[in-house]
Amino acid sequence: MVVKSLLAFASFAGLAAKPNFVVLFVDDMGINQVAVDKSVYASQVYGYTGDNGTIATPNVARLAKEGLLFQTWYSSFHLCSPSRASMLTGRHSIRSGVGVPCGAAAVCRGSGGNQVFTAEAIGGLPLNETTTAEALSEVGYVSMAIGKWHVGQRKQFLPTNRGFGHYLGIPFSQDMGTSAWLPVPSEPFKPVPLPLLNGTAVIEQPVDLGSLTQKYAKAAVDFVSNAPGPFYLYAAFNHVHGPNTAGPAFCGKSPQGAVGDAVEEVDWAIGQIMDAVRRRVAKEGDNTLVLFTSDNGAPTGSRWGNDSRGNLPLRGAKAQLWEGGFREPAIAWGRGVRKGLTQAIASTLDVHTTLLSQAGVKLPEDRTIDGIDLTDVLAGRSEQAHECYPFYNEPDSHNASSPFALSAVRCGNYKAYWFTNGEAPPAGRPAGLQEQPLLFNLVADPGENQPLDEQSSEYAQALKRIAVWREQHIQTVQWVQSQTELGSDPSHAICSPISCNLTPENWQPASVCSVDICKQRQGLVKQCEGLDIPLALHFWAVNLRNRLIFKCPEGRLLPWPPTWSYIRHITEVAWAQNQVLKKQATGASACQGQLQMPFEHFEGDFSLQLRATLPAGEVLRIQNPEDPVVDRSTLDPNCLRKCDVWWFREGGHVMCFGASPKLACRLRKWVEHPQSSCELGVPKEGNVVAGAAR
């Protein structure tokens, strides 16, 4: 990849005095989506079944067998940006203002609010917060961040300005920009094509998600193999956040569909990185600490193909206060780590504190650090980490004591809820604000299926302890400016000129979306046939091989799914040959498709999810279907219903592409055959060129 040539690492020599650190951080992974060998543990292990044996994770299993498996590891928050901000600083995100949705929290309650940074966010992790990389750089560490960042995409907030020497990745979630896998813009999350950054420079826009994990793995291996010690690698995979787009080697591999494929691909990437770590350890000795975990629980719902099994046996999911939203898979491996299982209550907050402690960095005294040094837990000298642990939901930045803010607390075996969201409570209890806190014994009831009797002495004693700790914790929280409350500004979107200002003059050759790109649709895709229509529809433009370009008005959002009125959003039609503008029409004439172009210039298959009709002759005509000159009666209605685009070739057929990648209709020349027939088939000529620019 780009790493060796751009980083120019010096060769390492001898054993570094300070330990190396590798943090493997997966997105949206539940505790039940990876599988480990439970037979090696004396006590019962919850979760870790690989979705009941349907997802294979041999590399994570090996990591667990050689290291320390955590049964009770919590994220600091149930959503991306706050969780990552906390892990990078060792401080709950309410202290930095990340994840605080708004000053008037009632506006946001029930919807999750705007608790993550958008692709146009004004704010970010405040510059007065010290990241792990910044602290380690002060004692000589070389560091690299790979993958999803999501604590601010403006230049001052990016990794290379927050202590990391190198960065390769997407600065937010992969559903926050248009791509071949997510082609439709939708404010505020998808204003521009998805960018891949090297440092602060855009090197790919939109990103080829099908090869992204392979790029991350190669960059990580290059760094681990060549970085002078001591080093710190933060590998934050975009998997398994949707849309899940495993590469060809993993597409269709798992019975769990796209999500399972993504888990298995990220397991492969972890294996590649760990092989590099083991090779280096063999040369230098046991001097590397590896930590593996996730930012929050797995989501549920059909949008990305997730189901509720990813977090079993826990209740709830991503964005929820239940255990399934916060409790994650976690493994420690390497330097100073015993083999086995721990029940210690640990957290992503502890990553910052533990790494700094082992590197000999003194923690700052001018702020509260919530993370705990896990060194003794890792070594087996202690099972004590967090006595109590808070669960924030939608923190009102002006009232930290609100039950909508600090909604739940765990102390020891017991967890109390003042407020619940997402999945309904058990035993017929009402959702939302609780008149009396719901209380569970998580050791006896990890699935939170039976709340304790409010009249019992067990309830009274446990709640008393929790309530005292909650009040003490609240006293340590001070109001700060909500970073997400600052909102978004289109001028802060990361945008390479070619990709974000699509005109024939600046259009560049793009990558080809070939028919062997395998994508999950419904169930498993055993064989890729035809072309997936969205592969040719990216952000405001599509093209043929010789650049037929359709451009929408600035700021206009294309509707989805496409409708008969879709074409009315088009305000510019242009044709470029060899990157030179040849013909162009704008305004009403373009919208009504009056620009006629010689067809012989357009080689290959035309794939555009718009409605169009054609007159007889050697022209390509995109036309508003409501135009009175259109006579749809000359087309076979059975085929018409399946087709979005038709084109005509003299002496051949009219070809139409349907909404399915496996479906195409061939219509005979309707001037000669008014009652044309519809023949199913797959186009065999040419390739559709994706609307990607370099």
FENRA-V94619 format. One record per residue. N is the residue number from 1. PHI is phi in degrees with one decimal (* if undefined). PSI is psi in whole degrees, -180 to 180 (* if undefined). Layout:
# FENRA-V94619
n:N phi:PHI psi:PSI
n:N phi:PHI psi:PSI
This chain:
# FENRA-V94619
n:1 phi:* psi:-155
n:2 phi:-84.2 psi:-11
n:3 phi:-66.2 psi:-49
n:4 phi:-61.3 psi:-46
n:5 phi:-69.8 psi:-33
n:6 phi:-88.6 psi:-30
n:7 phi:-87.9 psi:-30
n:8 phi:49.5 psi:56
n:9 phi:-67.0 psi:144
n:10 phi:-77.5 psi:151
n:11 phi:-71.7 psi:139
n:12 phi:-77.1 psi:151
n:13 phi:-135.2 psi:113
n:14 phi:77.4 psi:179
n:15 phi:-79.8 psi:128
n:16 phi:-70.5 psi:143
n:17 phi:-68.3 psi:-32
n:18 phi:-103.0 psi:153
n:19 phi:-70.8 psi:153
n:20 phi:-88.3 psi:153
n:21 phi:-128.3 psi:136
n:22 phi:-129.2 psi:120
n:23 phi:-111.5 psi:118
n:24 phi:-103.7 psi:109
n:25 phi:-119.3 psi:111
n:26 phi:-96.9 psi:151
n:27 phi:-96.9 psi:130
n:28 phi:58.9 psi:36
n:29 phi:-99.6 psi:128
n:30 phi:-86.8 psi:163
n:31 phi:-65.8 psi:-18
n:32 phi:-102.3 psi:6
n:33 phi:-92.0 psi:-6
n:34 phi:-118.6 psi:152
n:35 phi:-114.6 psi:136
n:36 phi:-126.9 psi:165
n:37 phi:-83.2 psi:100
n:38 phi:-74.4 psi:-15
n:39 phi:-67.0 psi:-17
n:40 phi:-84.3 psi:-5
n:41 phi:-107.9 psi:140
n:42 phi:-74.8 psi:-34
n:43 phi:-102.7 psi:167
n:44 phi:-67.9 psi:141
n:45 phi:-117.0 psi:127
n:46 phi:-92.0 psi:143
n:47 phi:74.0 psi:-156
n:48 phi:57.1 psi:41
n:49 phi:-106.0 psi:-1
n:50 phi:62.8 psi:47
n:51 phi:52.0 psi:53
n:52 phi:60.5 psi:41
n:53 phi:83.4 psi:7
n:54 phi:-94.7 psi:-8
n:55 phi:-124.1 psi:126
n:56 phi:-96.9 psi:125
n:57 phi:-132.1 psi:69
n:58 phi:-64.1 psi:-31
n:59 phi:-74.6 psi:-38
n:60 phi:-66.7 psi:-38
n:61 phi:-61.2 psi:-42
n:62 phi:-66.4 psi:-40
n:63 phi:-58.2 psi:-44
n:64 phi:-66.7 psi:-41
n:65 phi:-65.5 psi:-33
n:66 phi:-90.0 psi:-7
n:67 phi:-131.5 psi:-152
n:68 phi:-113.6 psi:121
n:69 phi:-93.2 psi:132
n:70 phi:-97.2 psi:131
n:71 phi:-92.1 psi:-25
n:72 phi:-131.8 psi:74
n:73 phi:-113.0 psi:126
n:74 phi:-110.7 psi:144
n:75 phi:-73.5 psi:161
n:76 phi:-84.5 psi:-12
n:77 phi:-158.7 psi:164
n:78 phi:-96.7 psi:11
n:79 phi:-136.9 psi:165
n:80 phi:-61.1 psi:-65
n:81 phi:-58.7 psi:-50
n:82 phi:-61.7 psi:-40
n:83 phi:-61.4 psi:-44
n:84 phi:-70.4 psi:-40
n:85 phi:-59.8 psi:-40
n:86 phi:-68.2 psi:-42
n:87 phi:-65.8 psi:-36
n:88 phi:-75.2 psi:-16
n:89 phi:-122.5 psi:-15
n:90 phi:74.2 psi:16
n:91 phi:-127.8 psi:140
n:92 phi:-56.6 psi:142
n:93 phi:-65.3 psi:-22
n:94 phi:-63.7 psi:-24
n:95 phi:-74.9 psi:-26
n:96 phi:-102.6 psi:-7
n:97 phi:84.4 psi:6
n:98 phi:-88.5 psi:124
n:99 phi:94.6 psi:-5
n:100 phi:-81.5 psi:113
n:101 phi:-71.5 psi:-41
n:102 phi:-168.7 psi:159
n:103 phi:-64.1 psi:-39
n:104 phi:-98.7 psi:89
n:105 phi:-62.6 psi:-22
n:106 phi:-60.4 psi:-28
n:107 phi:-64.1 psi:-31
n:108 phi:-100.2 psi:-17
n:109 phi:-58.6 psi:138
n:110 phi:88.2 psi:-19
n:111 phi:-110.3 psi:-7
n:112 phi:86.4 psi:-16
n:113 phi:60.3 psi:-162
n:114 phi:-104.5 psi:77
n:115 phi:-99.6 psi:-1
n:116 phi:-123.6 psi:156
n:117 phi:-74.0 psi:136
n:118 phi:-83.2 psi:179
n:119 phi:-73.9 psi:-8
n:120 phi:-123.2 psi:23
n:121 phi:-61.0 psi:141
n:122 phi:-81.2 psi:-40
n:123 phi:-90.5 psi:-177
n:124 phi:-172.8 psi:-175
n:125 phi:-60.2 psi:117
n:126 phi:-52.7 psi:144
n:127 phi:-69.9 psi:-16
n:128 phi:-85.7 psi:0
n:129 phi:-87.6 psi:137
n:130 phi:-96.0 psi:121
n:131 phi:-84.5 psi:163
n:132 phi:-56.4 psi:-44
n:133 phi:-63.6 psi:-40
n:134 phi:-63.7 psi:-43
n:135 phi:-66.8 psi:-42
n:136 phi:-69.7 psi:-31
n:137 phi:-64.1 psi:-26
n:138 phi:-69.3 psi:-19
n:139 phi:-116.5 psi:26
n:140 phi:93.7 psi:12
n:141 phi:-78.7 psi:141
n:142 phi:-95.6 psi:132
n:143 phi:-134.3 psi:152
n:144 phi:-143.1 psi:136
n:145 phi:-107.4 psi:135
n:146 phi:-128.1 psi:134
n:147 phi:101.1 psi:-146
n:148 phi:-73.5 psi:130
n:149 phi:-101.9 psi:-71
n:150 phi:64.7 psi:31
n:151 phi:-127.4 psi:36
n:152 phi:121.2 psi:125
n:153 phi:-102.7 psi:-7
n:154 phi:-69.5 psi:154
n:155 phi:-53.8 psi:-42
n:156 phi:-67.7 psi:-18
n:157 phi:-98.8 psi:-8
n:158 phi:-71.6 psi:159
n:159 phi:-52.7 psi:-41
n:160 phi:-70.4 psi:-9
n:161 phi:-108.9 psi:9
n:162 phi:-126.0 psi:32
n:163 phi:104.3 psi:-18
n:164 phi:-83.9 psi:135
n:165 phi:-74.6 psi:-26
n:166 phi:-144.1 psi:151
n:167 phi:-148.3 psi:135
n:168 phi:-136.4 psi:116
n:169 phi:169.1 psi:-176
n:170 phi:-100.5 psi:129
n:171 phi:-78.8 psi:4
n:172 phi:-155.4 psi:-168
n:173 phi:-70.1 psi:152
n:174 phi:-76.8 psi:-3
n:175 phi:-96.2 psi:10
n:176 phi:-103.0 psi:17
n:177 phi:-155.2 psi:152
n:178 phi:-73.1 psi:147
n:179 phi:-160.3 psi:-180
n:180 phi:-62.0 psi:-24
n:181 phi:-96.5 psi:-11
n:182 phi:-146.3 psi:76
n:183 phi:-82.1 psi:-10
n:184 phi:-105.5 psi:119
n:185 phi:-63.2 psi:145
n:186 phi:-154.3 psi:108
n:187 phi:-61.6 psi:150
n:188 phi:-93.8 psi:9
n:189 phi:-90.1 psi:-21
n:190 phi:-129.2 psi:59
n:191 phi:-78.0 psi:-24
n:192 phi:-141.3 psi:167
n:193 phi:-58.6 psi:146
n:194 phi:-65.5 psi:123
n:195 phi:-97.3 psi:145
n:196 phi:-109.4 psi:127
n:197 phi:-108.3 psi:144
n:198 phi:-116.4 psi:106
n:199 phi:71.3 psi:-115
n:200 phi:-114.2 psi:5
n:201 phi:-96.5 psi:138
n:202 phi:-77.1 psi:123
n:203 phi:-112.5 psi:-9
n:204 phi:-159.2 psi:128
n:205 phi:-157.2 psi:112
n:206 phi:-78.5 psi:163
n:207 phi:-74.2 psi:142
n:208 phi:-82.8 psi:95
n:209 phi:-66.1 psi:-24
n:210 phi:-66.5 psi:-22
n:211 phi:-116.6 psi:6
n:212 phi:-64.6 psi:-45
n:213 phi:-64.4 psi:-36
n:214 phi:-63.4 psi:-40
n:215 phi:-64.1 psi:-43
n:216 phi:-61.4 psi:-45
n:217 phi:-61.6 psi:-44
n:218 phi:-65.2 psi:-42
n:219 phi:-62.5 psi:-42
n:220 phi:-65.7 psi:-43
n:221 phi:-62.9 psi:-43
n:222 phi:-60.5 psi:-42
n:223 phi:-66.4 psi:-50
n:224 phi:-60.5 psi:-37
n:225 phi:-75.6 psi:-28
n:226 phi:-121.2 psi:-14
n:227 phi:-68.8 psi:136
n:228 phi:-69.2 psi:141
n:229 phi:-78.7 psi:158
n:230 phi:-78.6 psi:151
n:231 phi:-129.7 psi:160
n:232 phi:-134.7 psi:116
n:233 phi:-109.7 psi:124
n:234 phi:-112.3 psi:101
n:235 phi:-103.9 psi:100
n:236 phi:-107.7 psi:93
n:237 phi:-66.4 psi:147
n:238 phi:-74.8 psi:-30
n:239 phi:-63.2 psi:145
n:240 phi:-111.6 psi:37
n:241 phi:-70.5 psi:139
n:242 phi:-73.2 psi:158
n:243 phi:-74.1 psi:133
n:244 phi:-83.2 psi:124
n:245 phi:-136.0 psi:71
n:246 phi:-65.3 psi:151
n:247 phi:-69.8 psi:173
n:248 phi:-55.0 psi:-34
n:249 phi:-68.3 psi:-19
n:250 phi:-119.1 psi:-5
n:251 phi:-68.0 psi:125
n:252 phi:77.9 psi:12
n:253 phi:-81.9 psi:-34
n:254 phi:-100.7 psi:141
n:255 phi:-62.8 psi:-15
n:256 phi:-89.7 psi:17
n:257 phi:71.2 psi:-150
n:258 phi:-61.3 psi:-38
n:259 phi:-65.0 psi:-47
n:260 phi:-62.4 psi:-40
n:261 phi:-60.2 psi:-43
n:262 phi:-65.2 psi:-41
n:263 phi:-61.8 psi:-43
n:264 phi:-68.4 psi:-33
n:265 phi:-70.7 psi:-40
n:266 phi:-68.8 psi:-31
n:267 phi:-62.6 psi:-42
n:268 phi:-59.9 psi:-45
n:269 phi:-62.0 psi:-41
n:270 phi:-61.3 psi:-39
n:271 phi:-62.3 psi:-41
n:272 phi:-62.3 psi:-45
n:273 phi:-66.4 psi:-43
n:274 phi:-67.5 psi:-33
n:275 phi:-61.0 psi:-41
n:276 phi:-66.0 psi:-40
n:277 phi:-62.4 psi:-45
n:278 phi:-64.7 psi:-38
n:279 phi:-62.7 psi:-40
n:280 phi:-71.0 psi:-39
n:281 phi:-62.0 psi:-38
n:282 phi:-62.2 psi:-32
n:283 phi:-83.3 psi:-40
n:284 phi:-105.5 psi:-16
n:285 phi:101.5 psi:172
n:286 phi:-74.7 psi:88
n:287 phi:-136.1 psi:26
n:288 phi:-131.8 psi:130
n:289 phi:-104.7 psi:127
n:290 phi:-115.7 psi:133
n:291 phi:-124.2 psi:132
n:292 phi:-122.4 psi:131
n:293 phi:-165.5 psi:-168
n:294 phi:-130.7 psi:163
n:295 phi:-82.1 psi:-28
n:296 phi:-167.9 psi:178
n:297 phi:-70.3 psi:169
n:298 phi:-71.3 psi:142
n:299 phi:-76.7 psi:168
n:300 phi:-121.9 psi:163
n:301 phi:117.4 psi:164
n:302 phi:-86.8 psi:-8
n:303 phi:-57.3 psi:-48
n:304 phi:-111.7 psi:12
n:305 phi:83.1 psi:17
n:306 phi:-81.0 psi:155
n:307 phi:-135.4 psi:177
n:308 phi:-74.9 psi:-9
n:309 phi:-74.0 psi:-18
n:310 phi:-62.2 psi:-23
n:311 phi:-112.6 psi:3
n:312 phi:-60.7 psi:146
n:313 phi:-88.4 psi:19
n:314 phi:-82.9 psi:152
n:315 phi:-84.2 psi:142
n:316 phi:89.4 psi:-176
n:317 phi:-156.9 psi:-174
n:318 phi:-47.5 psi:142
n:319 phi:73.5 psi:10
n:320 phi:-120.7 psi:153
n:321 phi:-78.7 psi:-18
n:322 phi:-60.0 psi:166
n:323 phi:-55.2 psi:-35
n:324 phi:-64.7 psi:-19
n:325 phi:-85.4 psi:-24
n:326 phi:-116.8 psi:-30
n:327 phi:-87.5 psi:125
n:328 phi:-122.5 psi:160
n:329 phi:-67.8 psi:144
n:330 phi:-156.1 psi:140
n:331 phi:-142.9 psi:139
n:332 phi:-113.9 psi:144
n:333 phi:-145.8 psi:145
n:334 phi:102.9 psi:-136
n:335 phi:-56.2 psi:121
n:336 phi:70.2 psi:20
n:337 phi:-112.6 psi:127
n:338 phi:-80.6 psi:161
n:339 phi:-88.6 psi:144
n:340 phi:138.6 psi:-151
n:341 phi:-130.1 psi:140
n:342 phi:-126.5 psi:143
n:343 phi:-100.7 psi:4
n:344 phi:-59.5 psi:139
n:345 phi:-79.2 psi:106
n:346 phi:-122.6 psi:175
n:347 phi:-156.5 psi:161
n:348 phi:-60.6 psi:-25
n:349 phi:-58.6 psi:-29
n:350 phi:-79.0 psi:-14
n:351 phi:-61.1 psi:-50
n:352 phi:-57.6 psi:-50
n:353 phi:-66.2 psi:-42
n:354 phi:-66.6 psi:-45
n:355 phi:-63.7 psi:-43
n:356 phi:-66.2 psi:-38
n:357 phi:-62.4 psi:-47
n:358 phi:-70.3 psi:-23
n:359 phi:-88.0 psi:-3
n:360 phi:78.8 psi:26
n:361 phi:-96.6 psi:129
n:362 phi:-77.2 psi:135
n:363 phi:-71.8 psi:148
n:364 phi:-66.8 psi:149
n:365 phi:-103.3 psi:-2
n:366 phi:-94.6 psi:10
n:367 phi:-155.1 psi:160
n:368 phi:-80.0 psi:127
n:369 phi:-107.4 psi:120
n:370 phi:-87.0 psi:-22
n:371 phi:-72.3 psi:155
n:372 phi:-116.4 psi:144
n:373 phi:-72.0 psi:117
n:374 phi:-92.1 psi:9
n:375 phi:-53.9 psi:-44
n:376 phi:-69.1 psi:-35
n:377 phi:-66.0 psi:-43
n:378 phi:-62.5 psi:-37
n:379 phi:-82.0 psi:-10
n:380 phi:87.0 psi:12
n:381 phi:-85.6 psi:-12
n:382 phi:-154.7 psi:152
n:383 phi:-114.7 psi:13
n:384 phi:-103.1 psi:123
n:385 phi:-127.5 psi:-99
n:386 phi:-86.8 psi:123
n:387 phi:-66.8 psi:-45
n:388 phi:-135.4 psi:157
n:389 phi:-143.6 psi:130
n:390 phi:-92.4 psi:151
n:391 phi:-124.1 psi:106
n:392 phi:-88.4 psi:152
n:393 phi:-123.2 psi:-82
n:394 phi:-123.5 psi:75
n:395 phi:-64.8 psi:119
n:396 phi:-68.0 psi:116
n:397 phi:-64.8 psi:-11
n:398 phi:-104.3 psi:-2
n:399 phi:-151.2 psi:87
n:400 phi:-67.7 psi:-20
n:401 phi:-84.9 psi:-6
n:402 phi:-60.1 psi:139
n:403 phi:-64.4 psi:-18
n:404 phi:-77.8 psi:-14
n:405 phi:-97.2 psi:-80
n:406 phi:-86.1 psi:88
n:407 phi:-87.7 psi:-23
n:408 phi:-152.2 psi:156
n:409 phi:-143.6 psi:138
n:410 phi:-111.0 psi:133
n:411 phi:-129.6 psi:121
n:412 phi:60.6 psi:-126
n:413 phi:-83.8 psi:-8
n:414 phi:-112.0 psi:142
n:415 phi:-130.3 psi:129
n:416 phi:-112.7 psi:140
n:417 phi:-115.9 psi:124
n:418 phi:-91.8 psi:-17
n:419 phi:-153.2 psi:142
n:420 phi:-125.8 psi:155
n:421 phi:-142.9 psi:170
n:422 phi:73.1 psi:-127
n:423 phi:-57.3 psi:141
n:424 phi:-65.5 psi:147
n:425 phi:-64.1 psi:160
n:426 phi:-80.6 psi:176
n:427 phi:56.8 psi:30
n:428 phi:72.3 psi:13
n:429 phi:-74.5 psi:146
n:430 phi:-70.0 psi:151
n:431 phi:-85.5 psi:167
n:432 phi:86.1 psi:-144
n:433 phi:-65.6 psi:130
n:434 phi:-99.6 psi:128
n:435 phi:-63.3 psi:-43
n:436 phi:-122.3 psi:134
n:437 phi:-54.9 psi:138
n:438 phi:-75.0 psi:136
n:439 phi:-131.6 psi:132
n:440 phi:-127.3 psi:146
n:441 phi:-93.2 psi:103
n:442 phi:-74.9 psi:-19
n:443 phi:-75.8 psi:-45
n:444 phi:-78.6 psi:-26
n:445 phi:-140.2 psi:69
n:446 phi:-63.9 psi:-23
n:447 phi:-84.5 psi:2
n:448 phi:51.5 psi:53
n:449 phi:-97.2 psi:-19
n:450 phi:-139.3 psi:100
n:451 phi:-66.7 psi:151
n:452 phi:-68.1 psi:150
n:453 phi:-65.3 psi:125
n:454 phi:-66.0 psi:-16
n:455 phi:-93.2 psi:-3
n:456 phi:-82.9 psi:155
n:457 phi:-67.8 psi:-32
n:458 phi:-60.5 psi:-43
n:459 phi:-62.0 psi:-49
n:460 phi:-62.3 psi:-44
n:461 phi:-67.4 psi:-44
n:462 phi:-66.8 psi:-43
n:463 phi:-66.6 psi:-36
n:464 phi:-60.0 psi:-46
n:465 phi:-63.5 psi:-45
n:466 phi:-64.9 psi:-43
n:467 phi:-63.4 psi:-39
n:468 phi:-63.8 psi:-47
n:469 phi:-63.2 psi:-41
n:470 phi:-58.8 psi:-45
n:471 phi:-65.5 psi:-40
n:472 phi:-64.7 psi:-41
n:473 phi:-64.1 psi:-43
n:474 phi:-58.1 psi:-34
n:475 phi:-65.7 psi:-18
n:476 phi:-90.1 psi:-5
n:477 phi:-98.2 psi:127
n:478 phi:-115.1 psi:146
n:479 phi:-68.1 psi:136
n:480 phi:-133.2 psi:166
n:481 phi:-61.0 psi:128
n:482 phi:-68.5 psi:124
n:483 phi:-74.8 psi:-34
n:484 phi:-76.7 psi:-23
n:485 phi:-66.0 psi:-21
n:486 phi:-65.2 psi:-20
n:487 phi:83.8 psi:-158
n:488 phi:-127.8 psi:157
n:489 phi:-144.6 psi:122
n:490 phi:-54.5 psi:-26
n:491 phi:-69.1 psi:-13
n:492 phi:-96.2 psi:4
n:493 phi:-69.1 psi:140
n:494 phi:-80.0 psi:121
n:495 phi:-149.8 psi:117
n:496 phi:-79.2 psi:140
n:497 phi:-54.8 psi:-40
n:498 phi:-65.2 psi:-45
n:499 phi:-72.4 psi:-38
n:500 phi:-94.3 psi:-7
n:501 phi:-131.2 psi:74
n:502 phi:-78.1 psi:109
n:503 phi:-136.7 psi:159
n:504 phi:-57.9 psi:-31
n:505 phi:-66.3 psi:-34
n:506 phi:-109.5 psi:8
n:507 phi:-68.9 psi:135
n:508 phi:-116.2 psi:158
n:509 phi:-55.6 psi:141
n:510 phi:-118.9 psi:169
n:511 phi:-72.9 psi:152
n:512 phi:-91.3 psi:130
n:513 phi:-86.2 psi:101
n:514 phi:-87.7 psi:164
n:515 phi:-69.3 psi:-12
n:516 phi:-93.3 psi:9
n:517 phi:-74.8 psi:116
n:518 phi:-96.8 psi:128
n:519 phi:-129.5 psi:147
n:520 phi:-80.1 psi:133
n:521 phi:-117.2 psi:-90
n:522 phi:-119.2 psi:118
n:523 phi:72.3 psi:-150
n:524 phi:-93.0 psi:141
n:525 phi:-100.7 psi:109
n:526 phi:-81.9 psi:-34
n:527 phi:-146.1 psi:135
n:528 phi:-87.2 psi:120
n:529 phi:-124.5 psi:145
n:530 phi:70.2 psi:-161
n:531 phi:-126.4 psi:139
n:532 phi:-80.3 psi:124
n:533 phi:-53.1 psi:-47
n:534 phi:-60.3 psi:-18
n:535 phi:-63.4 psi:-21
n:536 phi:-103.1 psi:1
n:537 phi:-119.8 psi:100
n:538 phi:-120.9 psi:134
n:539 phi:33.5 psi:156
n:540 phi:-4.1 psi:14
n:541 phi:-158.0 psi:152
n:542 phi:-137.7 psi:169
n:543 phi:-154.3 psi:161
n:544 phi:-94.3 psi:-177
n:545 phi:-58.2 psi:-38
n:546 phi:-102.1 psi:32
n:547 phi:68.5 psi:69
n:548 phi:-93.5 psi:122
n:549 phi:-121.2 psi:135
n:550 phi:-117.3 psi:131
n:551 phi:-125.4 psi:137
n:552 phi:-96.4 psi:161
n:553 phi:-60.0 psi:152
n:554 phi:-61.3 psi:129
n:555 phi:84.6 psi:-8
n:556 phi:-75.8 psi:140
n:557 phi:-103.7 psi:132
n:558 phi:-77.7 psi:138
n:559 phi:-73.6 psi:155
n:560 phi:-146.3 psi:131
n:561 phi:-73.7 psi:163
n:562 phi:-63.4 psi:147
n:563 phi:-126.6 psi:177
n:564 phi:-63.9 psi:-25
n:565 phi:-89.1 psi:3
n:566 phi:-55.1 psi:-42
n:567 phi:-63.1 psi:-21
n:568 phi:-70.4 psi:-12
n:569 phi:-81.0 psi:-12
n:570 phi:-82.2 psi:126
n:571 phi:-116.8 psi:-6
n:572 phi:-145.6 psi:130
n:573 phi:-123.1 psi:129
n:574 phi:-142.5 psi:154
n:575 phi:-127.2 psi:128
n:576 phi:-122.6 psi:140
n:577 phi:-122.3 psi:127
n:578 phi:54.3 psi:40
n:579 phi:66.8 psi:18
n:580 phi:-114.7 psi:129
n:581 phi:-65.3 psi:127
n:582 phi:-107.6 psi:-52
n:583 phi:-138.5 psi:151
n:584 phi:-154.3 psi:143
n:585 phi:-138.3 psi:141
n:586 phi:-130.4 psi:169
n:587 phi:67.0 psi:-143
n:588 phi:-63.2 psi:-38
n:589 phi:-64.3 psi:-36
n:590 phi:-71.6 psi:-40
n:591 phi:-64.0 psi:-33
n:592 phi:-92.6 psi:1
n:593 phi:72.5 psi:36
n:594 phi:-85.8 psi:-5
n:595 phi:-78.0 psi:119
n:596 phi:-106.6 psi:136
n:597 phi:-130.2 psi:139
n:598 phi:-57.3 psi:128
n:599 phi:-73.1 psi:-27
n:600 phi:-63.1 psi:-16
n:601 phi:-77.0 psi:-16
n:602 phi:-102.3 psi:97
n:603 phi:-92.9 psi:152
n:604 phi:89.4 psi:-179
n:605 phi:-89.5 psi:136
n:606 phi:-95.4 psi:122
n:607 phi:-130.5 psi:107
n:608 phi:-145.2 psi:129
n:609 phi:-86.6 psi:66
n:610 phi:-130.8 psi:159
n:611 phi:-83.6 psi:140
n:612 phi:-155.4 psi:153
n:613 phi:-132.3 psi:166
n:614 phi:-133.1 psi:139
n:615 phi:-81.9 psi:167
n:616 phi:-71.4 psi:143
n:617 phi:129.6 psi:171
n:618 phi:-87.1 psi:59
n:619 phi:-136.0 psi:155
n:620 phi:-107.1 psi:124
n:621 phi:-129.4 psi:120
n:622 phi:-96.9 psi:125
n:623 phi:-136.0 psi:142
n:624 phi:-63.3 psi:120
n:625 phi:-60.6 psi:-21
n:626 phi:-85.3 psi:-2
n:627 phi:-61.2 psi:129
n:628 phi:-64.4 psi:-17
n:629 phi:-76.9 psi:-12
n:630 phi:-76.1 psi:128
n:631 phi:-117.4 psi:92
n:632 phi:-75.1 psi:-7
n:633 phi:-68.6 psi:-17
n:634 phi:-81.0 psi:-5
n:635 phi:-107.1 psi:146
n:636 phi:-64.1 psi:117
n:637 phi:-62.4 psi:-30
n:638 phi:-64.7 psi:-39
n:639 phi:-77.3 psi:-37
n:640 phi:-58.1 psi:-37
n:641 phi:-66.4 psi:-21
n:642 phi:-97.2 psi:-6
n:643 phi:-114.8 psi:142
n:644 phi:-108.9 psi:-26
n:645 phi:-140.3 psi:139
n:646 phi:-126.8 psi:144
n:647 phi:-138.1 psi:161
n:648 phi:-121.0 psi:136
n:649 phi:-126.9 psi:127
n:650 phi:-60.8 psi:134
n:651 phi:78.5 psi:3
n:652 phi:-127.1 psi:-140
n:653 phi:-115.7 psi:161
n:654 phi:-85.3 psi:130
n:655 phi:-108.0 psi:135
n:656 phi:-127.9 psi:141
n:657 phi:-101.3 psi:136
n:658 phi:-96.6 psi:-178
n:659 phi:-73.9 psi:-16
n:660 phi:-94.1 psi:140
n:661 phi:-67.3 psi:-15
n:662 phi:-101.0 psi:2
n:663 phi:-118.6 psi:130
n:664 phi:-143.2 psi:148
n:665 phi:-115.3 psi:138
n:666 phi:-111.3 psi:125
n:667 phi:-111.6 psi:137
n:668 phi:-74.5 psi:162
n:669 phi:-56.5 psi:112
n:670 phi:-73.6 psi:-16
n:671 phi:-64.0 psi:-39
n:672 phi:-86.6 psi:-29
n:673 phi:-130.1 psi:80
n:674 phi:-55.9 psi:-40
n:675 phi:-92.5 psi:68
n:676 phi:-71.7 psi:154
n:677 phi:-99.7 psi:161
n:678 phi:-113.7 psi:121
n:679 phi:-116.8 psi:123
n:680 phi:-76.4 psi:142
n:681 phi:-174.0 psi:-179
n:682 phi:-120.5 psi:129
n:683 phi:-61.2 psi:141
n:684 phi:-117.1 psi:-8
n:685 phi:-98.6 psi:138
n:686 phi:67.3 psi:-179
n:687 phi:-130.9 psi:148
n:688 phi:-84.6 psi:134
n:689 phi:-96.1 psi:125
n:690 phi:-70.0 psi:151
n:691 phi:-78.9 psi:55
n:692 phi:-105.6 psi:145
n:693 phi:-123.8 psi:148
n:694 phi:-121.9 psi:*
